Amino acid sequence: MEFDQLIRHRRMTRAFTDEAVDRSTVDRMLDAARRGPSAGNTASIEFLVLEGKEQTARYWDTTLSSIRRESFPWPELLHAHVLIVPWVDPDAYVRRYDEPDKVRTGLGASVDAWSVPYWFVDGGAAAMTLLLAAENEGLGALLFGLFEHEDAVRAGFGVPADRRALGAIAIGHRAPARPSQSAGRARRPLATIVHRGSW
Ligand SMILES: Cc1cc2nc3c(=O)[nH]c(=O)nc-3n(C[C@H](O)[C@H](O)[C@H](O)COP(=O)(O)O)c2cc1C
């Protein structure tokens, strides 16, 4: 798909059919995601990939109680064949920036030395690449928060204790859905967000 089309067509999908996504398609999307930019080329991002009903149901059982499920506004989100949770490793950035070519930055001291947590910046780039890769495959995708469930997901799927999740990405074949309230907010016109020369 042309780049311009890809950017303009991508919207979050919150309803999926049960149709499976080929393993090879999933691997292509993951391969795209690992090619995103990464501060110092630290490249710490790893992906928890859940495919098929059995694995994705474990995720939903971990994060969505039966009580909340009754009133969950996006029940067809749970049909998504694939869930990908990118995890970043803040300490890997500290170690990388303690290497000779980066040590002058002072960022090798600790995670607290970072005014901008680049692990989440890099994670966002990987997530965006996944969203665009899904669009490119003709699939729908939703980036959504783990909110208070990060520890439970970490424990439930054996993720190392020092990793942080930036969100989860559901991917699958689109089903018709009503738009979210957020999606109803118009994009701000370019002239109101661009400050040329000064703010
Ligand atoms: C960091 C981040 C977190 C988000 N979390 C959620 C979420 O928890 N649930 C949800 O339905 N949408 C979530 N979204 C999707 C946004 O609502 C959506 O991107 C926004 O409304 C713009 O719509 P579009 O992406 O379809 O263009 C999230 C998006 C981002 C970037």
Ligand as a Chemical Component Dictionary entry (heavy atoms), coordinates in Angstrom:
data_LIG
# 
_chem_comp.id                   LIG 
_chem_comp.type                 NON-POLYMER 
_chem_comp.pdbx_formal_charge   0 
_chem_comp.three_letter_code    LIG 
# 
loop_
_chem_comp_atom.comp_id 
_chem_comp_atom.atom_id 
_chem_comp_atom.alt_atom_id 
_chem_comp_atom.type_symbol 
_chem_comp_atom.charge 
_chem_comp_atom.model_Cartn_x 
_chem_comp_atom.model_Cartn_y 
_chem_comp_atom.model_Cartn_z 
_chem_comp_atom.pdbx_ordinal 
LIG C1  C1  C 0 -0.976  5.550 23.940 1  
LIG C2  C2  C 0 -2.359  5.210 23.442 2  
LIG C3  C3  C 0 -3.228  4.541 24.269 3  
LIG C4  C4  C 0 -4.511  4.223 23.827 4  
LIG N1  N1  N 0 -5.321  3.510 24.645 5  
LIG C5  C5  C 0 -6.535  3.152 24.190 6  
LIG C6  C6  C 0 -7.366  2.332 25.008 7  
LIG O1  O1  O 0 -7.008  1.933 26.110 8  
LIG N2  N2  N 0 -8.579  1.985 24.511 9  
LIG C7  C7  C 0 -9.003  2.396 23.285 10 
LIG O2  O2  O 0 -10.112 2.050 22.884 11 
LIG N3  N3  N 0 -8.236  3.165 22.478 12 
LIG C8  C8  C 0 -7.011  3.543 22.902 13 
LIG N4  N4  N 0 -6.202  4.297 22.097 14 
LIG C9  C9  C 0 -6.670  4.701 20.757 15 
LIG C10 C10 C 0 -7.033  6.168 20.644 16 
LIG O3  O3  O 0 -8.285  6.406 21.233 17 
LIG C11 C11 C 0 -7.047  6.545 19.147 18 
LIG O4  O4  O 0 -5.751  6.392 18.635 19 
LIG C12 C12 C 0 -7.535  7.975 18.921 20 
LIG O5  O5  O 0 -8.882  8.124 19.267 21 
LIG C13 C13 C 0 -7.386  8.390 17.457 22 
LIG O6  O6  O 0 -8.085  7.490 16.627 23 
LIG P1  P1  P 0 -7.352  6.668 15.449 24 
LIG O7  O7  O 0 -6.118  6.029 16.023 25 
LIG O8  O8  O 0 -8.375  5.674 15.013 26 
LIG O9  O9  O 0 -6.994  7.642 14.379 27 
LIG C14 C14 C 0 -4.932  4.610 22.522 28 
LIG C15 C15 C 0 -4.034  5.283 21.694 29 
LIG C16 C16 C 0 -2.757  5.561 22.141 30 
LIG C17 C17 C 0 -1.806  6.260 21.198 31 
# 
loop_
_chem_comp_bond.comp_id 
_chem_comp_bond.atom_id_1 
_chem_comp_bond.atom_id_2 
_chem_comp_bond.value_order 
_chem_comp_bond.pdbx_ordinal 
LIG C1  C2  SING 1  
LIG C2  C3  SING 2  
LIG C2  C16 DOUB 3  
LIG C3  C4  DOUB 4  
LIG C4  N1  SING 5  
LIG C4  C14 SING 6  
LIG N1  C5  DOUB 7  
LIG C5  C6  SING 8  
LIG C5  C8  SING 9  
LIG C6  O1  DOUB 10 
LIG C6  N2  SING 11 
LIG N2  C7  SING 12 
LIG C7  O2  DOUB 13 
LIG C7  N3  SING 14 
LIG N3  C8  DOUB 15 
LIG C8  N4  SING 16 
LIG N4  C9  SING 17 
LIG N4  C14 SING 18 
LIG C9  C10 SING 19 
LIG C10 O3  SING 20 
LIG C10 C11 SING 21 
LIG C11 O4  SING 22 
LIG C11 C12 SING 23 
LIG C12 O5  SING 24 
LIG C12 C13 SING 25 
LIG C13 O6  SING 26 
LIG O6  P1  SING 27 
LIG P1  O7  DOUB 28 
LIG P1  O8  SING 29 
LIG P1  O9  SING 30 
LIG C14 C15 DOUB 31 
LIG C15 C16 SING 32 
LIG C16 C17 SING 33 
# 
